[in-house]
Amino acid sequence: MVNAKMAELRHWHDRCLTMSMRMPRILRRIGRLFVVKTKWEAWAVTWAVALGGVERGKHYLDLYPGAIGWMFFAACSAVTFLVGAKLLDATRPAAEPVPSPIRTRAPQRRHLGVSRNRPRASRRSAGSASRI
């Protein structure tokens, strides 16, 4: 990343400095165009890879006649299966969240008999009875 001090030392114009500051943002925006999001896009990319793999395999058949050429052709074609499987797995829809069970009544609190809070005076029963 270029900073202002380095730009001054190298006698750069202001436009060069601001352009270099915006470059990561521009590259990020361009990069978002190449994200495969749907199954249709994954199939389209797989088709393009298959087309390129077969074309490359034909060139290998011309360069290396015989069994070696056919092995290279098969390897180029097999890449299509690997790429297609990876792309289709990556574009699977997210699993639906499992709904939590609905409680019909509030959970009951346990009565321990002993409280950890500050002790309080016990309640007296109504009447004029003596505590002694």
C-alpha positions in Angstrom: 0.0 0.0 0.0 1.4 3.4 -0.9 1.3 6.1 1.7 1.5 9.9 1.2 5.0 10.1 2.5 6.3 7.6 -0.1 4.5 9.5 -2.8 6.1 12.8 -1.8 9.6 11.2 -1.8 9.1 9.8 -5.3 7.5 13.1 -6.6 4.3 11.4 -7.6 1.2 13.3 -8.5 -1.9 13.3 -6.3 -3.8 11.3 -8.9 -1.3 8.4 -8.7 -1.7 8.3 -4.9 -5.5 8.3 -4.9 -5.6 5.8 -7.7 -3.5 3.3 -5.8 -5.7 3.8 -2.7 -8.8 2.9 -4.8 -7.2 -0.1 -6.5 -8.1 -2.9 -4.0 -11.7 -1.7 -3.9 -11.9 -1.8 -7.7 -10.3 -5.3 -7.8 -12.8 -6.5 -5.2 -15.7 -5.2 -7.3 -14.4 -6.9 -10.5 -13.8 -10.1 -8.5 -17.4 -10.2 -7.4 -18.4 -10.7 -11.1 -16.6 -14.1 -11.2 -18.4 -15.7 -8.2 -20.4 -18.8 -9.1 -23.7 -18.5 -7.1 -26.2 -20.7 -8.8 -26.4 -24.3 -10.2 -26.9 -22.9 -13.7 -23.7 -20.9 -13.5 -21.9 -24.0 -12.2 -23.1 -26.1 -15.1 -22.1 -23.3 -17.6 -18.6 -23.2 -16.1 -18.4 -27.0 -16.2 -19.4 -27.0 -19.8 -16.7 -24.4 -20.6 -14.0 -26.5 -18.8 -15.1 -29.6 -20.7 -14.9 -27.8 -24.0 -11.4 -26.5 -23.1 -10.3 -29.9 -21.8 -11.3 -31.7 -25.0 -9.7 -29.1 -27.2 -6.5 -29.5 -25.2 -6.7 -33.2 -25.4 -7.0 -33.0 -29.2 -3.7 -31.0 -29.2 -2.1 -33.7 -27.1 -3.2 -36.4 -29.6 -1.5 -34.4 -32.4 1.7 -33.9 -30.4 1.9 -37.4 -28.9 0.5 -40.0 -31.2 -0.3 -43.4 -29.7 -1.1 -44.4 -26.1 0.6 -41.4 -24.4 -1.6 -39.0 -26.4 -4.7 -40.9 -25.4 -3.7 -40.9 -21.7 -3.2 -37.1 -21.9 -6.6 -36.8 -23.6 -8.2 -38.8 -20.8 -6.5 -36.8 -18.1 -7.8 -33.5 -19.7 -11.3 -34.9 -19.9 -11.2 -36.3 -16.3 -10.5 -32.8 -15.0 -14.0 -31.8 -16.1 -15.5 -34.3 -13.7 -13.4 -33.0 -10.8 -14.2 -29.4 -11.5 -17.9 -30.0 -12.1 -18.3 -32.0 -8.9 -16.5 -29.3 -6.9 -18.6 -26.5 -8.3 -21.9 -28.3 -7.9 -21.0 -29.1 -4.3 -20.1 -25.5 -3.6 -23.4 -24.2 -4.9 -25.7 -26.4 -2.9 -28.4 -24.4 -1.1 -27.9 -23.8 2.6 -29.8 -26.3 4.8 -33.0 -24.9 6.2 -32.8 -24.2 9.9 -34.5 -26.6 12.1 -37.4 -24.9 14.0 -37.0 -25.1 17.7 -39.8 -27.0 19.6 -42.5 -24.7 20.8 -43.1 -24.9 24.5 -46.7 -25.0 25.6 -46.0 -23.8 29.1 -43.2 -22.1 30.9 -40.6 -24.3 32.6 -41.2 -24.9 36.3 -38.7 -23.7 38.8 -37.4 -26.2 41.3 -37.9 -25.5 44.9 -34.8 -26.4 46.8 -36.0 -25.6 50.3 -32.7 -23.8 51.0 -32.1 -20.4 49.5 -28.7 -19.0 48.8 -30.0 -15.4 49.1 -29.9 -13.4 52.3 -32.0 -15.1 55.0 -35.3 -13.5 55.7 -37.5 -13.6 58.7 -40.0 -16.4 58.4 -43.6 -15.5 57.9 -45.8 -15.8 60.9 -49.2 -17.3 60.7 -52.1 -15.0 61.4 -53.2 -14.8 65.0 -52.0 -13.7 68.3 -50.0 -16.8 69.2 -46.7 -16.2 70.9 -43.4 -17.1 69.2 -42.0 -18.5 72.4 
